[in-house]
Amino acid sequence: MLAVDGAAALSCAHMEAAFFDLDKTVIAKASMLAFGIPFYKEGLISRRTVLRTLYAQAVYLHLGASDERLGALRESALAIIKGWKQQRVRQVVRETMDQVVIPIIYKEALELIEHHRKAGRMIVIVSASPEEIVLPLSEHLGADSAIASRPRVDEFGRYTGEMELYAYGAFKAQAMEDLAKSHSIDLAASYAYSDSYTDVPMLESVGHPSVVNPDRVLARLAKERGWETLQFKEKMKMEPEADTPARMATLAALRYGAAGLAGVAIGWRVATHRHNRPGALP
């Protein structure tokens, strides 16, 4: 069974639920990629890895999800975290949650979550991202439960570079069905929201599917099936960080390669040697 957290107190007969995909539905970025900068600051990844992460994010945002792209992101992420201590990752995520997550949360998503909460529905975050990120993020959003992927960990608490459970595609739908059985959720009366056609099984599992900022394939399918289409645009705001030496050094490292990444994303060839002038952050 995939990683499912909490919600026991809400269990009752014929309960309704609202299932929210996370990346590009509740938040504006891929959650795994959003924590690239905090991991860089903590010395877990190199500047080169951060730049690769930014490029992957650009591809993800502009081209959308697909089996191949998401698979490549997953394998890349697993290779990067191999050997990391799981407890350290959890600590970094929790310590930087406000800084990383608040600016990329869609205000419309929070309002919709609150609407379903007031209606007495269980709020469930469903994501293919690892549980070390999804579970605390779900708590931050005030969700009642979460479904997430689980990387494999060795006897020393370090990631092996393999996935134990992957909450993706049809596996999301199966996890939703498992949760529904254990908490007496009426899926036919429940709601689901996602941006990606890879989540069609998730959307088909409920009686009230809606698409949010859909990719092209999902937008076309939603039109054919008469599913509601929502556009989330407004992000939450927070006070800007002080320009500490550590933060300025991090931003400088990111600016160093940002222009080159933008060029790759649109097919340009941009030199990135030591003396290149830093570009603007994307």
N, C-alpha and C positions, 0 to 999 in steps of 0.2 A: 504494500500500500504506500502511496506517495505521502510526503510529509504533510500532515494535517495538524493544525494547532488550535486548541481551545474550543470554545463555544458549547461546552457541555451544559452550562447553566441555562442556555437558551433552548435546549431540546424540548420539544413538545409535539403533539400530534398535528399533522397538517400545517407545519410551519412553512412559510415562504422565505426565500433567500434572494439576494442580489449578488451575482458573481461578477467581479471586475478583473479583467486582464490588467496588468500593471504597466508595462512599457508602452508609451505612446497612447495610453488610454487614461490612466490616472496621473502618470507623470510624463513629461515631454521627451524623455530620453530613455535609452536602454539602461536599466538599473545597474547592470554589471559594468557598463562603461562609465556611468556617472561617478563611480567611486575610484576611477583611475587616478585622479589628482591626490586624494587623501592617501592612497597606497603609495604614490610617488613620494609624498612628503614624509611618509614613515620609513622610506628606504626599502619598501618591499619590491618595487619595480623601478626600472631605469627610465631615463628620459626617452630613450628610443622606444621603449614599450608604450609610454604615454602617447607618443606621436602616432604609433601604430593604432592605439586605441582611438585617438581622435579621428584617424582616417576611417576606421571601421564604423565609427559613429556616423561620419558623413555619408558613407555608403548606405548604412541602415536607414538614415533619415530621408535620403533623397531617392533611393531605389525601393525601399520597403523590405518587408520580410519575405523569405522564401525558404524552402527546405534546405537548399544549398547554403544560403547566406547564414541562416541561423545555425546550421550544422558547423559551418566554418567558425562562427563566433564562439560556439560552445567548445570546439576542439582547441581553439586559440586560448580561450580563458583557462581551460583545464591545464594546458601546457604551461601557462604563465604561473599558475598558483601551485604547481607541483612542488612539494617540499615546504610550503608555507604551513605555519601552525594554525589550526582552525580557531583556537581560542584568541589568537592575536587578530585574526580577520574580524571576528565578532566584536572585539574591543574597538578596533578602528571604525567599524561601521557605526557602532552605537555612539562613539565619541564625536563623529562628524555628521550624524544624521541630520541635525538642524541645518547645518551649513550646506550640505549637499542636496537634500531633498526639498526643503521649503521653496527654493527659487524655481523648481521645475514641476511643482504640483499644479495641475490645472484647477483653477478655482471652480469651474463648472463641475468637475468631478467631485470635489468636496461637497458641493451643494447637492448633487445627485445622491451621494452617499448618505448625507444627512436626511434627505427626503425619504429614502428607503428605511433608514433607521427609525424615523418618526412613525413610519407605517408599520413598524414592528417586525421588519424582515431582518434575517441574519445577513451580515455583511461579510463577504468572503473575497479575499484577494487571491487570484490564481495566476501563477507565473512560472515560466520555465527557468527563471534565474535561481541561483542557489539559495537555500533556506537561510544561510547566514546573513543574506541581505534582505530577503523577502519577509522573514518573520519579524524582525525589529521594525522594518518599514511599515508592515501591516499594523503593528502595535501603534506606531506613530500616527497612522491614519485613523486609528480607532476601530479597526476591523475586528470582527468577532472570531474569525478563523482565517487560515491561510493554507494554500496548497503550493508547494514549491519543489524544485529539484534538490537532490541530495548528493553532493560529491562524496566519493569514497575516501575514508580516512584510515591510516594505518594505526598500529598499536601505540605509536608515539604521539598521536593526535595531529599528524601531518597529512596533507592531501597527497594522494597517490598519483593524481593526474587522470583518474578514471571516474566515471559517473556511476553511482550506485543506483539511483532512480532519476528519471528524466521526465518532468512534468510538461510534456509537449504534445500538441496535436490530440490524437485520440486518447492519450494517457491522461490529459486534463479532464476530458469528459468522463473517463472511468473513475478518476478521483472524485469528481463531483457526484457521481452516482453512489460511490462508497460513502461519502459524507452525507448524502441525502438519506441513505438507508440507516445510518447510525444516529441521525438526528431527526428522523421523520419529516424530512423536507419534501414538499410537494413540488417537484421540478416543473410540472406543467403549469403551475401558478407562479413560478419564479422568473427572475430576470437575469440577463447576462449581457456584458458589454465588452467589445474588443475592436481592435483596429486592423487585425491581420486575417487574411484568408486561411492561414494555418490554424486559426482558432474556430473554423467552421464547426467541427465536432462539439466544441464547447457551446457555441451559440445554438446548435441544433438540439442540445440537451434540455433546453428550457422552453417554456411556452411563450416567453416575451423576450426575444433576442433583439439587440440594438447594436449598430456599428458606430464606432467613434473614430473620426478622422481616418476613414478606411483607405486601405491601399486600393489600387485600381481593380484588382480581381474581386475583392470583397465588395467594393462599391457597386460593381456590376451585378454581383450575386444578390446583394441586398435589394437592389432595384427590382430584380426579377422575382424575388420572393416577397416583396412588400415589407421588408424589415425597416424599422425606423433608423434613420441616419442622423447622427449628432456631430456637431463640429465644436470641439473644445479649443479655445485659443488663448484665454486669459490665464496667465500664470500668477502664482502667489508672489508677494513682494516681501523683502526683508531688508534690514539696514545693511549698507555696504560694510565689508570688513575693513579694519584698519590696515594700512600698508606697512605691515611688519617686515623686517628684513627677510624672514623665511618665506613669507607670501610673495614678496617682490622677486625673490630668487626663483620661486616656482613659476610665476607668471612669465618671467624672462625666458625660462627654459621652454615653456610652451610657445611663446611668441617666436622663438628661434626657428621652429619648424612649421608653424601654422600656415605660412604662405605656401610652403612646399606641399603640404597636405591638401590645401584647397586646389592647387594646380593639378595634383594627381586625380582628385575627385572629378574634375571636369576634363581630364585628358591632356592637360598641359605638361610640358617638361620644365621643371623649375630646379635650378641648381640650389643646393643646400650646404655649400661649403662654409667654413668657419667665419668668413667675413661677410656673409649675407646679412642684409639689413633685416631686423625682425619685422614680421608682419603683424597685422591686427588679429586679436583673438576672434574665432568664429562666433 
